[in-house]
Amino acid sequence: MIPVGLVCLLLVSGLVYQWLGRSRDVRGFPPPGRMVEVEGTRLHLLERGAGESTVIFEAGIAASSVSWELVQSRVAAFARTFSYDRAGLGWSDPPRGPRTLQQSITELRILLQAAGATAPYLLVGHSYGGLLVRAYAAAYPEEISGLVLVDPVAVAEWARPTESSLRRLRRAVRLSRRGAWLAHIGLVRFALARLLSGNSGVSQRIAKIASGQGASVASRLVSEVSKLPRASWPLVRAHWCDPKCFHGMASHLEQLPASAASLASLGTLPDVLVCVISASTATEAERQEREAVVRSVSFGEHILADGAGHWIQLDRPELVAQACQRMLPSLAHHSGSDAEDTAGSSPNSFA
């Protein structure tokens, strides 16, 4: 009976620890933007800057508006910008249903309309966000002037996933659900507190128990978060101590193959300006797919971000901001000029 009682005591202690910590997080880290109700779900929207041009940032599959901090602050100097948290992530409410591709872009459209954002938009999407902004452009081409795709997810890979890819995906979903359970009992909070204080040993042992991957899970988290301004670190920690975010990640991962297949079925992009920025670690298949995207439009470019990993907006934020800045004057010029005037030195370039 003693071991059972000890386990129960630890669980109760963990629940109390999590409840107290979550209460502090809610008070200490209120949303920096505004909460906008979209079909019964409150989504967090952060607006910065002003101007005639409107730039929308779409985060990766498990990321939030915080991931755009380094880029949005730069782009806000010359444009009106919006970043937001999809349902289940960041400060937004949990989703009410499956995170289908159509549901996600519908919610984004309603959100932008409610916020008074002025179309046409320059949409900037990272990873999974690149898939979403391409779908938005295909569904509402009249509202889009251009796309910046930051190391976008490989549509071909996930529209027709191999059995190996599906196994990896199912495992990621299971780990996400497990992470939510561990967050409920305070273990994620405890591990992240030790991790951000410099004590990685405890965190790695917890990660090893939870996922079988000790250093890889913990180290990747610290590596990416450390690239953000130090003031953002507690925000990220607070989000990932909330079980909601693990459930949100799982719900997006579950829909990844169906979302990629839906985008593939839409065919080629509308003829808008496109800039694709690939990480230096991108595979040959990924680069070829992105080259095909650029060739499918009249005005596009493909940039290799030397020295940058998948999170280019953290490794090379100035590169993403410069791409946005180059495109905005081109958007206005392209809308009222002949193709010969806007093509520049290359028949497929707007730069």
C-alpha positions as CSV (number, residue, x, y, z in Angstrom):
1,M,0.0,0.0,0.0
2,I,2.9,2.4,0.6
3,P,4.0,2.5,-3.1
4,V,0.4,3.1,-4.1
5,G,0.0,5.9,-1.6
6,L,3.3,7.5,-2.6
7,V,2.2,7.5,-6.3
8,C,-1.2,9.0,-5.3
9,L,0.6,11.7,-3.3
10,L,3.0,12.5,-6.1
11,L,0.0,12.8,-8.6
12,V,-1.9,15.1,-6.3
13,S,1.2,17.2,-5.7
14,G,1.8,17.4,-9.4
15,L,-1.8,18.4,-10.1
16,V,-1.6,21.2,-7.4
17,Y,1.8,22.3,-8.7
18,Q,0.4,22.5,-12.3
19,W,-2.7,24.4,-11.1
20,L,-0.8,27.0,-9.2
21,G,1.7,27.4,-12.0
22,R,-1.0,27.7,-14.7
23,S,-2.8,30.3,-12.5
24,R,0.5,32.3,-12.4
25,D,1.0,32.0,-16.1
26,V,-2.5,33.3,-16.9
27,R,-1.9,36.4,-14.7
28,G,1.7,37.0,-15.6
29,F,1.5,36.4,-19.4
30,P,-1.7,37.9,-20.8
31,P,-2.1,37.9,-24.6
32,P,-0.1,40.7,-26.1
33,G,-2.7,41.1,-28.9
34,R,-6.5,40.9,-28.9
35,M,-8.8,38.0,-28.6
36,V,-11.2,37.7,-31.6
37,E,-14.2,35.3,-31.6
38,V,-14.3,33.1,-34.7
39,E,-17.2,30.7,-34.9
40,G,-17.4,30.3,-31.1
41,T,-13.6,30.1,-30.6
42,R,-11.5,32.9,-29.4
43,L,-8.3,33.4,-31.5
44,H,-5.4,35.5,-30.5
45,L,-4.4,38.1,-33.0
46,L,-1.3,40.4,-32.8
47,E,-1.3,43.5,-35.0
48,R,1.8,45.7,-35.4
49,G,2.8,48.5,-37.8
50,A,0.8,50.6,-40.3
51,G,0.7,51.3,-43.9
52,E,-1.1,50.5,-47.2
53,S,0.4,47.0,-47.4
54,T,-0.9,44.1,-45.2
55,V,1.3,41.2,-44.3
56,I,-0.1,38.0,-42.6
57,F,2.2,35.6,-40.8
58,E,1.2,31.9,-40.5
59,A,3.1,29.8,-38.0
60,G,4.3,26.1,-38.2
61,I,2.3,23.1,-37.1
62,A,3.1,23.4,-33.4
63,A,4.1,27.1,-33.2
64,S,2.4,30.3,-32.3
65,S,2.6,34.0,-33.0
66,V,5.7,34.2,-30.8
67,S,7.7,32.4,-33.4
68,W,7.4,35.4,-35.7
69,E,8.6,37.9,-33.1
70,L,12.0,38.6,-34.8
71,V,10.4,39.0,-38.3
72,Q,7.2,40.8,-37.5
73,S,9.0,43.5,-35.6
74,R,11.1,44.2,-38.7
75,V,8.3,44.0,-41.2
76,A,6.1,46.3,-39.0
77,A,8.5,49.1,-39.8
78,F,7.1,49.3,-43.4
79,A,3.8,47.5,-43.4
80,R,0.7,46.6,-41.4
81,T,1.3,43.1,-40.0
82,F,-0.8,40.4,-38.3
83,S,0.3,37.2,-36.6
84,Y,-2.1,34.9,-34.8
85,D,-2.4,31.7,-33.0
86,R,-4.4,28.9,-34.6
87,A,-7.0,27.2,-32.4
88,G,-5.3,25.1,-29.7
89,L,-2.0,26.9,-29.8
90,G,-0.6,29.9,-28.0
91,W,-3.2,32.1,-26.4
92,S,-6.1,30.8,-28.5
93,D,-8.9,28.6,-27.3
94,P,-8.9,24.8,-27.9
95,P,-10.4,23.8,-31.3
96,R,-14.0,22.7,-31.5
97,G,-13.4,20.2,-34.2
98,P,-10.8,18.5,-36.5
99,R,-8.1,20.8,-37.8
100,T,-8.9,20.3,-41.5
101,L,-7.3,22.5,-44.2
102,Q,-10.6,24.1,-45.1
103,Q,-11.5,24.8,-41.5
104,S,-8.1,26.4,-40.8
105,I,-8.3,28.8,-43.8
106,T,-11.9,29.6,-43.2
107,E,-11.1,30.6,-39.6
108,L,-8.2,32.7,-40.8
109,R,-10.4,34.5,-43.4
110,I,-13.1,35.3,-40.8
111,L,-10.4,36.5,-38.3
112,L,-8.9,38.9,-40.9
113,Q,-12.3,40.3,-41.8
114,A,-13.2,40.8,-38.1
115,A,-9.8,42.5,-37.6
116,G,-10.4,45.0,-40.5
117,A,-7.3,43.7,-42.4
118,T,-7.2,45.2,-45.9
119,A,-6.8,42.9,-48.8
120,P,-4.9,42.0,-50.9
121,Y,-2.6,40.3,-48.4
122,L,1.0,39.2,-48.6
123,L,0.9,35.8,-46.8
124,V,4.0,34.5,-45.1
125,G,3.9,30.9,-44.0
126,H,6.5,28.7,-42.2
127,S,6.6,24.9,-42.7
128,Y,3.0,23.7,-42.2
129,G,2.0,27.4,-42.4
130,G,3.3,27.4,-46.0
131,L,0.7,24.7,-46.8
132,L,-2.1,26.8,-45.3
133,V,-1.2,30.0,-47.1
134,R,-1.0,28.2,-50.4
135,A,-4.5,26.8,-49.8
136,Y,-5.8,30.2,-48.9
137,A,-4.4,31.6,-52.1
138,A,-6.0,28.8,-54.1
139,A,-9.4,29.3,-52.4
140,Y,-9.4,33.2,-52.4
141,P,-7.0,34.3,-55.1
142,E,-8.6,37.8,-55.3
143,E,-7.5,38.4,-51.7
144,I,-3.9,37.6,-52.2
145,S,-1.1,39.5,-53.8
146,G,1.9,37.3,-53.0
147,L,3.3,34.5,-50.9
148,V,6.5,34.0,-48.9
149,L,7.0,30.3,-48.2
150,V,9.5,29.8,-45.4
151,D,10.9,26.2,-45.7
152,P,7.4,25.0,-46.4
153,V,6.2,21.4,-45.7
154,A,6.7,19.0,-48.6
155,V,3.2,18.6,-50.0
156,A,4.1,15.6,-52.2
157,E,5.7,13.7,-49.2
158,W,2.6,14.0,-47.1
159,A,-0.1,13.9,-49.8
160,R,1.1,10.4,-50.5
161,P,3.0,9.4,-47.4
162,T,5.0,6.2,-47.2
163,E,4.4,3.7,-44.4
164,S,7.5,4.9,-42.7
165,S,6.3,8.5,-42.8
166,L,2.9,7.4,-41.4
167,R,4.6,5.5,-38.6
168,R,6.6,8.6,-37.7
169,L,3.4,10.7,-37.8
170,R,1.4,8.3,-35.6
171,R,4.3,8.3,-33.1
172,A,4.4,12.1,-33.0
173,V,0.6,12.1,-32.3
174,R,1.0,9.6,-29.5
175,L,3.8,11.6,-28.0
176,S,1.8,14.8,-28.2
177,R,-1.1,13.2,-26.4
178,R,1.3,11.8,-23.8
179,G,2.8,15.3,-23.4
180,A,-0.7,16.6,-22.6
181,W,-1.1,14.0,-19.9
182,L,2.4,14.8,-18.4
183,A,1.5,18.5,-18.6
184,H,-1.7,17.9,-16.6
185,I,0.3,16.4,-13.7
186,G,2.9,19.1,-13.7
187,L,5.8,17.1,-15.1
188,V,6.3,19.2,-18.2
189,R,6.3,22.3,-16.1
190,F,8.9,20.8,-13.7
191,A,11.1,19.7,-16.6
192,L,11.0,23.0,-18.5
193,A,11.7,24.9,-15.3
194,R,14.9,22.8,-14.8
195,L,15.8,23.1,-18.4
196,L,15.6,26.9,-18.7
197,S,17.5,27.2,-15.4
198,G,20.4,25.4,-17.0
199,N,19.8,22.0,-15.4
200,S,19.3,19.9,-18.5
201,G,20.0,16.5,-16.9
202,V,16.7,16.2,-15.1
203,S,14.8,17.4,-18.2
204,Q,16.6,14.9,-20.5
205,R,15.8,12.0,-18.2
206,I,12.2,13.0,-18.2
207,A,12.2,13.3,-22.0
208,K,13.9,9.8,-22.1
209,I,11.1,8.3,-20.0
210,A,8.3,10.1,-21.9
211,S,9.5,9.5,-25.5
212,G,12.6,7.4,-25.5
213,Q,14.6,10.3,-26.8
214,G,16.5,12.1,-24.1
215,A,18.8,14.8,-25.3
216,S,17.2,15.2,-28.8
217,V,13.8,16.4,-27.5
218,A,15.1,18.7,-24.8
219,S,18.0,20.1,-26.7
220,R,16.0,21.0,-29.8
221,L,13.5,22.9,-27.6
222,V,16.2,24.9,-25.9
223,S,18.1,25.5,-29.2
224,E,15.1,27.0,-30.9
225,V,13.7,29.0,-28.0
226,S,17.1,30.5,-27.2
227,K,17.1,32.2,-30.6
228,L,14.1,34.3,-29.5
229,P,14.5,37.5,-27.4
230,R,15.0,36.4,-23.8
231,A,11.8,38.1,-22.8
232,S,9.9,35.6,-24.9
233,W,11.3,32.5,-23.2
234,P,8.8,32.5,-20.3
235,L,5.9,32.9,-22.8
236,V,7.0,29.8,-24.7
237,R,7.5,27.9,-21.5
238,A,4.0,28.9,-20.3
239,H,2.4,27.8,-23.5
240,W,4.1,24.4,-23.4
241,C,3.2,23.8,-19.8
242,D,-0.5,24.0,-20.9
243,P,-1.9,20.6,-22.0
244,K,-4.0,22.5,-24.5
245,C,-1.0,23.1,-26.7
246,F,-0.1,19.4,-26.8
247,H,-3.6,18.5,-27.8
248,G,-3.5,21.3,-30.4
249,M,-0.3,20.0,-31.9
250,A,-1.8,16.5,-32.0
251,S,-4.9,17.6,-33.7
252,H,-2.9,19.4,-36.5
253,L,-0.6,16.4,-36.9
254,E,-3.5,14.0,-37.3
255,Q,-4.8,16.1,-40.3
256,L,-1.5,16.5,-42.0
257,P,-1.8,13.9,-44.8
258,A,-5.4,14.9,-45.5
259,S,-4.5,18.5,-45.6
260,A,-1.6,17.9,-48.0
261,A,-3.8,15.8,-50.2
262,S,-6.5,18.5,-50.2
263,L,-3.9,21.1,-51.3
264,A,-2.5,18.8,-54.0
265,S,-6.0,18.4,-55.4
266,L,-6.4,22.1,-55.8
267,G,-3.7,22.1,-58.6
268,T,-1.3,24.9,-59.3
269,L,-1.2,28.2,-57.5
270,P,-3.0,31.3,-58.8
271,D,-0.5,33.6,-60.7
272,V,0.7,35.7,-57.7
273,L,4.2,36.7,-56.7
274,V,5.9,33.8,-54.9
275,C,9.2,33.8,-52.9
276,V,10.3,30.4,-51.4
277,I,13.1,30.4,-48.8
278,S,14.7,27.0,-48.2
279,A,16.8,26.0,-45.3
280,S,20.3,24.9,-46.0
281,T,19.3,21.5,-44.7
282,A,16.4,21.1,-47.2
283,T,16.5,17.8,-49.1
284,E,16.9,17.6,-52.9
285,A,13.2,16.4,-53.2
286,E,12.1,19.5,-51.2
287,R,14.1,21.8,-53.3
288,Q,12.8,20.4,-56.5
289,E,9.2,20.7,-55.3
290,R,9.8,24.3,-54.4
291,E,11.5,25.0,-57.8
292,A,8.3,23.7,-59.4
293,V,6.2,26.0,-57.3
294,V,8.3,29.0,-58.4
295,R,8.1,27.9,-62.1
296,S,4.3,27.7,-61.9
297,V,3.9,31.4,-61.6
298,S,5.1,34.3,-63.7
299,F,7.0,36.1,-61.0
300,G,8.9,34.1,-58.4
301,E,12.2,33.3,-56.8
302,H,13.7,30.5,-54.7
303,I,16.3,31.5,-52.1
304,L,18.6,29.2,-50.2
305,A,19.2,30.5,-46.6
306,D,22.8,29.6,-46.0
307,G,23.5,28.6,-42.4
308,A,19.9,28.4,-41.5
309,G,18.0,25.3,-40.3
310,H,14.3,24.7,-40.6
311,W,13.4,27.7,-38.4
312,I,14.7,30.3,-40.8
313,Q,12.7,33.0,-39.2
314,L,14.8,32.5,-36.0
315,D,18.1,31.8,-37.7
316,R,17.9,34.4,-40.4
317,P,15.0,36.8,-39.6
318,E,16.4,39.6,-41.7
319,L,16.3,37.3,-44.8
320,V,12.5,36.8,-44.4
321,A,11.9,40.5,-43.6
322,Q,13.9,41.5,-46.7
323,A,11.9,39.1,-48.9
324,C,8.7,40.8,-47.6
325,Q,10.1,44.2,-48.3
326,R,11.2,43.4,-51.8
327,M,7.8,41.9,-52.6
328,L,5.6,44.8,-51.3
329,P,6.7,47.4,-53.9
330,S,6.6,44.7,-56.5
331,L,2.9,44.0,-55.6
332,A,1.9,47.5,-56.3
333,H,3.9,47.7,-59.5
334,H,2.7,44.3,-60.7
335,S,-0.9,45.2,-60.2
336,G,-0.8,48.0,-62.7
337,S,2.0,47.1,-65.1
338,D,2.8,44.7,-67.9
339,A,4.8,41.6,-67.1
340,E,7.8,42.8,-69.1
341,D,8.1,45.8,-66.7
342,T,8.1,43.7,-63.5
343,A,10.1,40.6,-64.5
344,G,13.5,42.2,-63.9
345,S,16.6,40.4,-65.0
346,S,15.0,37.0,-65.0
347,P,11.7,36.0,-66.8
348,N,10.7,34.3,-63.5
349,S,11.8,36.8,-61.0
350,F,10.3,39.9,-59.4
351,A,13.5,41.0,-57.5
